[in-house]
Amino acid sequence: MFFSDWRSKLTLFARTLSLSQRVKATFIVSFCVFCGLSLLVVFAATKGTEDYIFEKQLSRVVTQFRLHYANRDTFLFPEGVTAYPSFADIPPSLAVYIGKSTPGIYELEHPGEEDFHYAIAVMPDNAWYYFIYDVNDIEISESLERMMMQIIFASFTLFIVLFFMIFHLVLKRSMAPMFTLIEQVRKSADAPGARFVSDYKYQDDEIGLLNKTLIEHAQRIEAFIKREREFTNFASHELRTPVTVIKGVNELLKLHCETNPGLTKPLARLERAVTSMEDMIIVLLELAREEGTQESEQATIATIVQEIMQAFQGQAEKNGKTLSLHMTSSASETIPRVNGMIVMGNLVRNAIQHSTGTDIELCVADNVFRITNTLQDTQQHKVEFFSGVEQGYGLGKIIVERICHQQNWHYTQRVEAGKITATIRFSG
């Protein structure tokens, strides 16, 4: 648990670092760990080699003494080596650390700074001899070892600092082209209509290839935006012209309603359909533009919902559904009328299409619109207000999602007790 928590904190901290800082930190930590392990290995190898030499010398002394002992010759021990014919002859200060060792060569584990090696050998007459090798005058003392380690550590620290300074300069020069490239991209992004052009002259290295790729990508985006603007300008005229014609013809037909009352209802439906089409064209063109303009016509949420109820009342009655509106406050927030019509209209239309009950409740409160309808048990885990693909409303989902994102409106959905409730919270 502690390790996972520590690792998550370390990962979170690493994400706050820049690329150059990560490279520096990774290299310095790796270098310090490598050098530290190398020092430990060198130190251990030095101590191991030193002990091997002492034990090898003691082994040679034991072998030579055994030969002289068999021939009853006098043997002259090297300086520092002492032989004891029995365990009782060993000085008590050393005997306590030898204990009941078996024949062989060992390093005496003395708690102080004194260092001894000892050997236990069996002579030809089965007598046990104990050999003590005092290497204190030959081996480096503990105090000298500590001093040497301090000197090595200080030198190592100074070397790390110098190396880090050099590495910092090298890394800074190495990453300078990338920062220059980033600055050029930022300038081209901040300036309206500016084109991304880089003067990086080395095209065969990593930065050069990245630069070339960015230029090609920028050119493709520029061409796409140009085509999109041309299409938007063309569509703005070509789509609005027939709608204007239909509206004009509809006004002329309404003049005959007095003589032909049967035209009143279909012409009213035609007028609502044309108005809805005109609103949809406005929103689609607005969403298609890279730099959108705010919808000028504003209306309160309550007013828009009332318009939607009037527009969908006939469809609801045709499907055997009843729309009911509950106002929990006297005033509601003002939002772009067309965007609100499309978003809330899609929710109402999908509720009429999917509801298995007869009642569809619409609620308006300050800056919130809520709609609730009944679902079958088999629908509760798969039906969404922003779905309806099987009914042909997939485009509506995309439009609603983009409008909510553009206007910073928040959509939530909850299924509970056989009812599904969709909520749009309009931010000011």
Helices and strands as residue ranges (DSSP letters): H 2-15, H 19-70, E 81-84, G 87-89, H 92-98, E 104-108, E 116-122, E 128-134, H 142-190, H 206-254, G 261-263, H 264-288, E 298-300, H 301-318, E 322-332, E 334-336, H 337-354, E 359-366, E 368-374, G 389-391, H 394-407, E 410-416, E 419-425
